[in-house]
Structure formats: C-alpha cells, structure tokens
C-alpha cells in the first residue's frame, strides 16, 4: 500500500497535508495508538528536517508498507539551477552550525550533500571536540555493480561503526550519545539516504 505523494516545501507548505496523510495511513494499517504516535513522530522529524533547510527547497513525501515494514519517503530531484546551488552551498558544509547538530541535523546534512553530489556526500563529516566523524563513509553500504544506485548510506551501518569506535574515538563517542538522544534513532529500524541517477531519497523504515 502506498499513499499519495505530497509536495512539501521548506517554507512549511504541504506539511499539514503530509501529517494528515500519515494519520490516514496509520488508521488504514490499523496501527494501535502507540504505533500511530510513533509513526507520526517519525513523520514530524522528517518534515522538521525539510523545514530546517533554508531557501526554496521542495521534495515529495509519501508512506508505504511492504513486507510488514512501514516506510516514510522523502524524494528530491537533484537538478539545480545556479540560484538554488548558491542557496545550498551555505547549508551543506561540515555540520558545525547549530541547525546541523543532532542525529536529524546530520541526516539533513548528508541528504543535502548527496543532493549536491556524490563526492560531497562521501566527504560529509561531523566535528566533536576537535575530532571528526566521517559519517558519510561510516554509513556507506556496498553498491552492487549491477544496481542503478550511485550511493547509499544506512543508519544501521553507521550505528555499527560508531559502536565499534566509541570507546577509542572521542568524536565517535559523542556521536553515539547524540544518536541515543534522537527520537528517530530510538524509534526507526533503519534510515537510508540513497542516490539513483538524478534523484536523492531519504527512507525511514519501521516495522510495527
């Protein structure tokens, strides 16, 4: 089952409709009150990420269920004119400003870096206490040679990488702490950012 695709904009347009669609989806899937609330929280976090992007950014939002897994999708076309590219240069940097802190700030930064280009996505990092976590590389999945996918980052891979390094790497330890505080990090089963051709997509997955 898949919902209608709703255009959401960084100025807030479409977000109320997206949340209503989320509620309809939860009702159609006969989710209990707790599960429906968790799905809404994930949708709110996704839309909050969009709202944190300055400039004229827009993307398609929808939900689907496949093999028992509920997925929230956010999909954007990577084509940019000169004006849009200038607007994004300032917000897809190293993640040092306040808007980019926290797990969803990191996801926003990775999404925008992937939106701008694969090289930037691979170089995306977070700074903690003077140390660096290369979360673009840390969460990378191997892309099959026959796949049409150019790039894929997975929260599960990222989490495993942090867990392995947190004891010895101060930055990884702080990133782990941020992950444990995150609503999405505590609720979602996986978060994926991928690029296929001219499309970048964020998927938040949860099995209820």
C-alpha positions in Angstrom: 0.0 0.0 0.0 1.3 3.5 -0.9 -0.2 6.9 -0.1 -0.5 9.8 -2.5 2.8 11.8 -3.0 2.6 15.2 -1.4 4.9 18.1 -2.3 6.5 19.6 0.9 8.4 22.8 0.9 11.0 24.3 3.3 8.6 27.2 3.9 6.1 24.8 5.5 3.7 24.4 2.6 2.4 20.8 2.3 3.4 19.7 5.8 0.0 19.8 7.4 -1.3 17.7 4.5 1.6 15.3 4.9 0.8 14.8 8.6 -2.8 14.2 7.8 -1.8 11.6 5.2 0.4 10.0 7.9 -2.6 9.7 10.2 -4.8 8.2 7.4 -2.1 5.7 6.6 -1.8 4.7 10.3 -5.6 4.2 10.5 -5.7 2.2 7.3 -2.9 0.0 8.6 -4.9 -0.4 11.9 -2.0 0.6 14.0 -2.6 0.9 17.7 -2.4 4.3 19.4 1.2 3.9 20.4 2.4 2.8 17.0 0.4 5.5 15.3 2.0 8.1 17.5 5.5 6.8 16.8 4.8 6.9 13.0 3.6 10.5 13.4 6.7 11.4 15.4 8.9 10.0 12.6 6.9 12.0 10.0 7.3 15.1 12.1 11.0 14.6 12.4 11.3 14.1 8.6 9.3 17.3 7.9 11.2 19.2 10.6 14.4 18.4 8.7 12.8 19.8 5.5 11.8 23.0 7.3 15.3 23.4 8.6 16.6 23.8 5.1 16.8 27.4 4.1 15.9 28.5 0.6 13.5 27.2 -2.0 13.8 23.5 -1.3 11.0 21.0 -2.1 10.6 17.3 -2.1 7.9 14.6 -2.5 6.7 12.9 0.8 4.8 9.7 0.9 4.4 6.5 3.0 4.2 2.9 2.0 4.1 -0.6 3.6 5.9 -3.5 2.1 6.5 -7.0 3.7 5.3 -5.6 7.0 7.7 -2.6 7.0 6.3 0.9 7.1 8.4 3.4 5.2 8.4 7.2 5.1 9.9 8.5 1.9 11.3 11.9 1.1 12.5 12.3 -2.5 14.1 15.3 -4.3 15.2 15.9 -7.8 18.9 16.8 -7.8 18.7 19.2 -10.7 19.7 22.7 -9.5 19.9 26.0 -11.3 22.6 28.5 -10.3 20.4 30.3 -7.7 19.4 27.1 -5.9 23.0 25.9 -5.9 24.2 29.1 -4.2 21.4 28.8 -1.6 22.6 25.2 -0.7 26.3 25.9 -0.6 26.0 27.5 2.9 23.9 24.7 4.4 25.6 21.6 3.2 29.0 22.2 4.8 30.7 20.4 7.7 27.8 20.4 10.1 29.3 22.9 12.5 26.3 25.3 12.9 23.5 24.7 15.4 20.9 23.7 12.8 23.0 20.7 11.8 23.6 19.3 15.3 21.9 16.1 16.5 21.1 13.0 14.5 18.5 14.5 12.2 20.7 17.5 11.6 23.3 15.0 10.5 20.8 13.3 8.2 19.8 16.7 6.8 23.4 17.5 6.1 24.1 14.1 4.5 20.9 14.4 2.4 21.9 17.8 1.1 25.4 16.7 0.4 24.1 13.8 -1.6 21.7 16.2 -3.2 24.7 18.3 -4.4 26.9 15.4 -5.5 28.4 12.1 -4.6 31.9 13.4 -3.8 30.5 15.8 -1.2 28.3 13.1 0.3 31.4 10.8 0.8 33.3 13.7 2.4 30.5 14.8 4.8 31.5 14.8 8.4 30.7 16.0 11.9 33.1 17.7 14.3 33.0 16.8 18.0 35.6 18.3 20.4 38.1 19.0 17.7 37.8 15.4 16.3 35.9 14.3 13.3 33.4 11.5 12.4 33.2 10.8 8.7 29.6 9.7 8.8 29.3 9.7 5.1 31.9 6.9 4.8 31.0 5.3 8.1 27.4 4.5 7.0 28.2 3.6 3.4 26.8 0.3 2.0 28.4 -1.6 -0.8 26.6 -0.8 -4.0 26.2 -3.8 -6.3 27.8 -3.3 -9.7 24.5 -4.3 -11.4 22.5 -1.8 -9.4 21.3 1.5 -10.8 22.1 3.1 -7.4 25.0 5.5 -7.2 25.3 6.0 -3.4 23.6 4.5 -0.3 24.1 5.4 3.3 22.5 3.3 6.1 21.8 4.2 9.7 22.4 0.6 10.7 25.9 0.6 9.2 26.6 3.9 10.8 25.4 2.7 14.2 27.5 -0.4 14.0 30.5 1.7 13.1 30.0 4.1 16.0 29.6 1.2 18.4 32.9 -0.3 17.3 34.8 3.1 17.6 33.1 4.9 20.5 35.4 3.6 23.2 38.6 4.7 21.4 37.4 7.7 19.5 36.1 10.7 21.4 34.2 12.1 18.4 32.5 8.7 17.8 31.6 8.6 21.5 29.9 12.0 21.3 28.1 11.0 18.0 26.9 7.8 19.8 25.5 10.0 22.6 23.7 12.2 20.1 22.3 9.0 18.5 20.9 7.8 21.8 19.1 11.1 22.4 17.5 11.1 18.9 13.8 10.3 18.5 14.4 8.8 15.1 17.4 6.9 16.3 15.3 5.4 19.1 12.2 4.6 17.0 13.3 3.8 13.5 14.6 0.4 12.4 16.7 1.9 9.7 17.3 5.3 7.9 18.6 5.3 4.4 19.9 8.0 2.1 20.4 7.0 -1.5 21.1 8.5 -4.9 19.7 6.9 -8.1 20.5 8.9 -11.1 19.1 12.4 -10.6 17.1 11.5 -7.5 18.1 11.6 -3.9 15.9 9.8 -1.4 15.5 9.5 2.4 13.7 6.5 3.7 12.8 6.0 7.3 11.7 2.4 8.0 9.9 0.9 10.9 8.1 -2.4 11.4 5.2 -2.2 13.9 
